[in-house]
């Protein structure tokens, strides 16, 4: 009969070594997380309660003054609304069109690799390259869009200079640029649906549209939830393409929350105030995420 007492003691003697090895494995990540995530977050919270300037001046604790000023700042609220409006305009097409393209490619069109490459290639481009391409396309005098419209007698349109069109123009650019990622997610999910389900539906007399709404769309439910959540978070953090294409104009109609935080901190030299705005924006993202998770949980229940 085995000596269980000796076995337990041997196991206990081995645990410290196992624990030490475990700590060793997670130590690199833990150190990087503390240095580049936890410390900056805590330092930013501290700065939001000070009048710290980029030049090094100030630094005194001023309580909630920055937060009170930010909540009464119309420019901050306008940049927040611009960000929400961009998110609403971009999320819907980035989900619906990506799904439509994935369904189209999944039907077995000839030249599969070419379709996949064509839809995903823009996603590999840097934001600067994308912005330069589309600024040229939107050029009122030389751009491709106005040239084509001119063939039909349409007057040149100032895509990026018109307050009513600037945000929509940036959204179109963003959809073209980033739709490839969602397209690949949907395509991978479609290829995981067993063919046997479609064969069984066909034997029961179901047509393509019935199979689409009774098999395909329900099977893509979890993928759609993931795509929507990722897209919402990505759109709320928009900065690059807007800053490079319009600089936030015209008249601040496309200035995003991230751009306002950047301008307040690095051109307005108010680090404390920009930190307070960034944490207000952080709370907004948390609220949107919680609402999204609750809606998803109710639909899954």
Protein Blocks (a to p, Z undefined) as FASTA:
>chain_A
ZZfklmmmmmmmmmmmmmmmmmmmmmmmmmmmmmmmmmmmmmmmmmmmpccdfkopahia
ehjmlmmmmmmmmklmmmmmmmmmmmmmmmmmmmmmmmmmmmmmmnopahklmmmmmmmm
mmmpcfklmmmmmmmmmpmklmmklmmmmmnopacddfklpmklmmmmmmmmmmmmmmmm
mmmmmmmmmmmpcfklmmmmmmnopafklmmmmmmmmmmmmmmmmmmmmmmmmmmmgckl
mmmmnnopahhlmccfklmmmmmmmmnopaklmmmmmmmmmmmmmmmmmmmmmmmmmmmZ
Z
